[in-house]
């Protein structure tokens, strides 16, 4: 679990961010080996599938729930998942030739999670933000792309360039939002930029790794 650090990690309001946030993902399509012995023998490939998730913890550090593509909203509906894509943006045509990319294509959000912190129940103490490779392949396999935490006004809090993630990392703890009691205001949140690799697993089973970190 993340511990409050009053001197080193800023409050969202201190860096000009609102309580209305978006965790977004975009990346270019890349083929990776398909899992399974038969697929390996046939040298079959599939598109790399990256997924976002938010793990919610209470004041005791207990995992409450995970918002991801199999659970699109938390109980309070303050956190909502949108647009689970099974591949990135295609960069080649069907005949294998290079596709001409528009200048704006990298800003296309394939998948995002909306976090309305004001609506979140007060027993939720921490939100861990994670990205996971569904096939267990390295995140850095993508040729281009990133994950961003921004507010509704477009101010960026965290940006992770996916090609520069550790080469053997298939699951990344991007960062955490931690509720702090600041001047008796329970709606203050501290931001932690983690970028810490986790052992690859299904998104709904990562809670113990985060809780014990």
C-alpha positions in Angstrom: 0.0 0.0 0.0 1.0 3.6 -0.5 1.8 5.7 2.5 1.1 9.5 2.6 4.1 11.7 2.0 3.3 15.3 2.8 6.6 16.6 1.7 7.3 14.8 -1.6 4.0 14.0 -3.3 1.7 16.8 -4.3 -2.0 17.2 -3.8 -3.9 17.2 -7.1 -5.1 20.7 -6.4 -1.5 21.9 -5.8 -0.6 21.0 -9.4 -3.7 22.5 -10.9 -5.7 19.3 -11.5 -9.4 18.9 -10.9 -11.0 15.9 -9.2 -12.4 14.7 -12.6 -9.8 12.5 -14.2 -9.2 10.2 -17.2 -6.7 7.4 -17.4 -6.3 6.8 -21.1 -4.4 4.3 -23.3 -3.3 4.5 -27.0 -0.8 2.4 -28.9 -0.1 1.1 -32.4 -1.0 -2.4 -33.3 1.8 -5.0 -33.0 1.7 -8.8 -33.6 3.0 -11.1 -30.9 3.3 -15.0 -30.7 0.0 -16.7 -29.9 -0.1 -18.8 -26.8 -0.3 -22.5 -26.9 1.9 -25.3 -28.2 0.0 -25.8 -31.5 0.0 -22.0 -32.2 3.7 -21.9 -31.5 4.4 -24.8 -33.9 2.4 -23.0 -36.6 4.0 -19.7 -35.7 0.7 -18.0 -35.3 0.5 -14.4 -34.0 -2.2 -12.2 -32.5 -2.5 -8.5 -31.8 -1.0 -7.4 -28.5 -3.9 -6.7 -26.1 -3.2 -4.1 -23.3 -5.8 -3.4 -20.6 -6.2 -0.7 -18.0 -7.5 -1.2 -14.5 -8.2 0.6 -11.2 -7.8 -1.3 -7.9 -9.7 0.2 -5.0 -8.6 -0.1 -1.4 -10.2 1.0 1.9 -8.7 2.6 5.0 -7.5 -0.8 6.3 -5.7 -1.5 3.0 -8.2 -4.2 2.1 -9.1 -4.6 -1.6 -12.6 -3.5 -2.2 -13.1 -4.0 -6.0 -11.4 -3.6 -9.4 -12.7 -1.6 -12.3 -11.6 -3.2 -15.6 -13.1 -4.6 -18.8 -14.9 -7.4 -16.8 -16.3 -4.9 -14.2 -17.0 -1.7 -16.0 -18.1 0.4 -13.0 -17.4 0.4 -9.3 -20.4 0.1 -6.8 -20.7 3.9 -6.5 -20.4 4.4 -10.3 -17.8 7.1 -9.7 -15.2 5.1 -11.7 -16.2 3.9 -15.2 -14.3 1.9 -17.8 -14.8 2.5 -21.5 -13.7 1.0 -24.8 -11.8 -2.3 -24.3 -9.9 -2.7 -27.5 -8.3 -6.0 -28.4 -5.5 -4.5 -30.4 -3.8 -1.1 -31.0 -4.1 1.2 -33.9 -3.3 -0.5 -37.2 -0.2 0.8 -38.9 -0.2 -1.6 -41.9 -2.7 -2.3 -44.6 -4.2 -5.8 -45.3 -1.5 -6.4 -47.9 1.2 -5.7 -45.4 2.3 -2.4 -46.8 2.8 0.5 -44.4 -0.3 2.5 -43.7 0.0 6.3 -43.9 -0.8 7.6 -40.4 -2.6 10.8 -39.6 -0.8 13.2 -37.3 -3.6 12.9 -34.7 -3.7 9.1 -34.6 -1.5 8.8 -31.5 -3.9 10.9 -29.6 -6.8 8.5 -30.2 -7.7 6.9 -26.9 -8.4 3.2 -27.5 -9.4 2.6 -23.9 -10.0 4.9 -20.9 -11.3 5.0 -17.4 -13.2 8.0 -16.0 -12.5 8.8 -12.3 -14.9 11.2 -10.6 -13.1 11.5 -7.2 -15.8 13.7 -5.7 -18.4 10.9 -6.1 -16.2 8.2 -4.6 -17.3 7.0 -1.1 -15.1 8.1 1.7 -14.1 4.6 2.8 -12.1 4.3 -0.5 -8.6 5.4 0.5 -6.4 4.5 -2.5 -6.9 3.9 -6.2 -4.0 2.0 -7.9 -3.7 2.5 -11.6 -2.4 -0.4 -13.6 -1.8 -1.6 -17.2 -1.6 -5.3 -18.0 -0.7 -7.3 -21.1 -3.5 -9.8 -21.6 -1.2 -12.3 -23.3 1.6 -11.8 -20.8 3.9 -10.3 -23.5 6.1 -7.3 -22.7 4.3 -4.0 -22.8 7.3 -2.5 -24.5 6.6 -4.6 -27.6 4.5 -1.8 -29.0 6.2 0.5 -31.4 4.5 3.6 -30.2 1.9 4.7 -27.6 1.4 5.7 -24.0 -0.8 5.9 -21.0 -1.8 9.2 -19.5 -3.6 10.4 -16.4 -5.2 13.7 -17.2 -8.0 15.8 -15.8 -11.1 16.9 -17.7 -9.4 20.1 -18.7 -6.5 18.3 -20.4 -3.8 18.9 -17.7 -1.5 15.9 -17.6 -0.4 14.3 -14.2 1.4 11.2 -15.4 2.5 10.0 -18.9 4.1 6.6 -19.5 5.8 6.0 -22.9 5.1 2.3 -23.5 8.1 1.5 -25.7 10.4 2.6 -22.8 8.8 0.4 -20.1 11.2 -2.3 -18.8 11.7 -4.9 -21.5 10.5 -7.8 -19.4 7.5 -6.0 -17.9 4.1 -7.2 -18.8 2.2 -5.6 -16.0 2.9 -2.1 -14.6 1.7 -0.2 -11.6 1.4 3.2 -13.2 0.7 5.2 -10.0 -1.7 5.7 -7.1 -4.2 8.3 -5.9 -4.3 8.4 -2.2 -7.0 10.2 -0.1 -5.5 12.4 2.6 -7.1 14.2 5.5 -5.9 17.7 4.8 -7.2 20.5 7.0 -10.2 18.3 7.8 -11.1 18.0 4.1 -11.6 14.3 3.2 -11.7 15.1 -0.5 -8.0 15.9 -1.0 -6.0 13.4 -3.0 -2.3 12.9 -3.2 -0.6 11.7 -6.5 2.1 9.0 -6.6 3.9 8.3 -9.9 5.0 4.7 -9.3 5.8 3.0 -12.7 6.6 -0.2 -10.8 6.6 -3.6 -12.6 4.3 -6.2 -11.1 4.2 -10.0 -11.7 1.9 -10.6 -14.7 -1.5 -11.9 -13.7 -5.2 -11.2 -14.4 -6.1 -7.6 -13.4 -8.6 -8.8 -10.8 -5.8 -10.7 -8.9 -3.2 -8.0 -8.6 -4.5 -6.6 -5.4 -2.2 -8.5 -3.1 0.9 -7.4 -5.0 -0.1 -3.7 -4.6 -1.3 -4.1 -1.0 2.0 -5.7 0.1 4.3 -3.4 -1.9 
